[in-house]
Amino acid sequence: MFDVIVRGGLVVDGSGQPGFQGDVAVKDGRIAAVGRVEGEARQVVDAAGRVVAPGFIDPHTHFDVQLLWDGAARPALEHGVTCVVPGNCSLSLAPLKAADRPRVVGMFQQIEEMPPEAFTTAFDWTWEDFAGYRAAIEKALSINVAPLVGHSVIRLWVMGPAAQERAATPDEIAAMQDLLRQCLDAGAVGLSTSFVDIDENGRPVPSRFAQFEELDALAAVLGEYGRMLQCVPEFYATDITIARIDQFAELSLKHNIPTTFSPLFDTSAVPDNAPRAIARVEEQFARGARVWPQMQTRPIDISFSLLRPSLFFARLPRWVRVLRLPLEARLAALRDPDTVAKLVADTGPDGGEAMMGRLILRGGDAAPAELAGKTLSEIAKARGQVPAQALIDLSLEHGLDVAFLSASQGHQSTDRIGPMLAHPLVHIGASDGGAHIASFSTYGDTGYLFSEFVRKGRHLSLEQAVAKITGETADIWGLKDRGRLQPGLAADIVVFDAETIDREAELPTFDMPGDGMRYVRAARGIDTVLVNGEVAYANGAYTEARAGVVCV
């Protein structure tokens, strides 16, 4: 007898081949049979009129902290995602000495906009090494995890404060190599690094002080294991991004490793950025290198209020400094005429019209309902102010609890994005799940892929889209028993409606530690999700199954 049979669906197996009507049987957490399955099962999932696919894999997340208090990595499962890759952008929670925790927490707060409560109220920080972190998250996993280890924390472990001051010595590089081996032995799927990120004091993160010799030595260790090297390049400068592609191609060829960089933005501000980068990737793949660019399917919609720092102000240092002040000091600064004059001036000679005018007032507990849905430009004109001044004054009038939405920041049209996503060398990723949780919802990539680029735009077939986020992703990351509906592989399965799968509007959700708020996009069209053969999500609700594992 089988444990589960998923019956009568359109089986799209993750290989890219045409789907077919059939069943998928599960036994002992593995796929036992695919096709016309005879026999009985303890549980039958009716998939008539639905697609049966491998569980989706999300290769760029920051669920490192959330997994300690939410083993389901909400809302990942409800979007069909059965495996997440945390530890991107040079940051992970191990290996990390206790004395260095505040420094790394500050980096997470600056780079990924995570509230301090996520680190201080929901778990006991009992580990230092990577094996200890793995043991901590494995206690109650409902989802699979393929964790990266961060270059910045490896550097910090070996060099201490000097990690943010200078290049490493040969002995320090050797120590980093040994430490990386320990992490890979403990289950790390690879190493992440960053060339752009800064800490809460505006200083480059430790990985940015590494010279090429250090990166080369760490890539050599990855080559011993055949593991991934991930990086965040200087995505704002096309020429430098191309130079990073060339650099990573050399590391890939020299050490026979896969490499990936994210994000690759297609933006109206620099319309040739993505096409030029993809062209260079094609050249390097022709040489035998593996440098996978990661693209998001969705535009970035940033939600923010002046209650906390936001990515929206990342290029305005004075705003960042003010918004990082304790609440009373922040209120005092925003009421100070001299400070406000400087803040307004920083937004440009138009008082923020170009930068802020299109912001939409989305609400907030204390926001005036009659203004919800209006642009800041409209509100400012009615008040006889420039947008930056109106933003500050309106926020002050309502205890700063006024939320604004910056929609579709520079994202090109779906007709332009579609062919890029369909490109055989473009890797769909960079969801940032678990990060920026108080600024913008970081989920909806999978639903948006099917609704916008399969169903509406027809840029990819159903089978191509499924393969992009299952079999192809598993191959790129070396996850050998994931990504396909094939006998003997892990039974990660998602059942969804191809005609309705989408992402819902984002909603403020109060499920963070300390009743903190985050924005979450609910999913539409996902019926059932199995993780290692157990139903983890069905009929719009999470189950008690805890079948997730750390997988490499």
Buried (B, 14 or more C-beta within 10 A) or exposed (E): EBBBBBBBBBBBBBBBEEBEEBBBBBBEBBBBBBEEBEEEBEEBBBBEEBBBBBBBBBBBBBBBBBBBBBBBBBBBBBBBBBBBBBBBBBBBBBBBBEEBBEBBBBBBBBBBBBBBEBBEBBBEBEBBBBBBBBBBBBEEBBBBBBBBBBBBBBBBBBBBEBBBEEEBEEEBBEBBBEBBBBBBEBBBBBBBBBBBBBBBEEBBBBBBBBEEEBBBBBBBBBBEBEBBBBBBBEBBBBEBBBBBBBBBBBBBBEBEBBBBBBBBBBBEEBEEBBBBBBEBBEBBBEEEBBBBBBBBBBBBBBBBBBBBBBBBBBEBEBBBBBBBBEEEEBBEBBEEEEBBEEBBEBBBEEBBBEBBBBBBBBBBEBBBEEBBEBBBBBBBBEEEBBBBBBBBBBBBEBBBBBBBBBBBBEBBEBEBBBBBBBBEEBBBBBBBBBBBBBBBBBBBBBBBBBBBBBBEBEBBBBBBBBBBBBBBBBBBBBBEBBBBBBEEBBBBBBBBBBEEBBBBEBEBBEEBBEEBBBBBBBBBBBBBBBBBBBBBBBEEEBBEBBBBBBBB
